Amino acid sequence: MYTKKLYLSGGNFHELQAVYDGLRGIVAVTTGYINPASQPVSYDQVADGKLAAVMGICVEYNPKKIDVSSLLDILFSVADPYSPDRQGPLEGPMYGCGVYYDTVEDLPQIQLHLNFMANRGTPPAVDGCGLTVNDPVSDQKQRRQLFVKAEVLKKFVAAGEEHQNYLVKHPDVATHIDIGKFREYIR
C-alpha cells in the first residue's frame, strides 16, 4: 500500500495523536519532536523551553482514502490557527500550530488551505465594473492573521515509548480537546 506522511503540530501531541488515531485512511500516528535544534531530545527539555523544537505528530496516511485538505480540516477543528503559540491552557513555541511536509508536492494544497483559512469570513473583492473577483486577499486589512507555520520538515524525532498512545495508557488524564465529542462529530 502506498502511503504518505505529514507532520502536524498544535497543542499537546498526546491529544493530537488521539484525534487522528483510528480515522479512516490513517495508517499510523507517532508523537514526536519536529525540527529539534539539537540531539538528543527529551520531553522535559522541550516542555521547559530549554531545547527549541515543536511537539507534534507524524501522520502516515493512505492518500487514496484521505487527503491533505482533510487532514488540515481535522487539525484546525481542534487547534486554533489564529493564536500565536497557544492552544488552550498551553503556551509557548513548542505548542504552536504547524504543518511540516517532506514532499514538495503537498505544498500547493497546504498553501491553498491556509489561504482559505486566512480569508474565511471576508467578503469577495469587487472591481470597478461591479464584477466579483475571486481574490479576497487583495485587501490585506481584511485578512485574518494566521499563526501557522508551513515549512519543510528538517527532522522528526519520535518521542519515547511512554509518550506513544499516552491517552490510551492513561484514560483518566484531563484533556483540552474533548476526544469523545470529536469522535461523535466526525462519524
Salt bridges, closest charged atoms under 4 A:
ASP73 OD1 - HIS113 NE2 3.19
GLU91 OE1 - ARG86 NH1 2.79
GLU105 OE2 - LYS4 NZ 2.82
ASP106 OD1 - LYS4 NZ 2.60
GLU161 OE2 - LYS169 NZ 3.55
GLU162 OE2 - HIS163 NE2 3.82
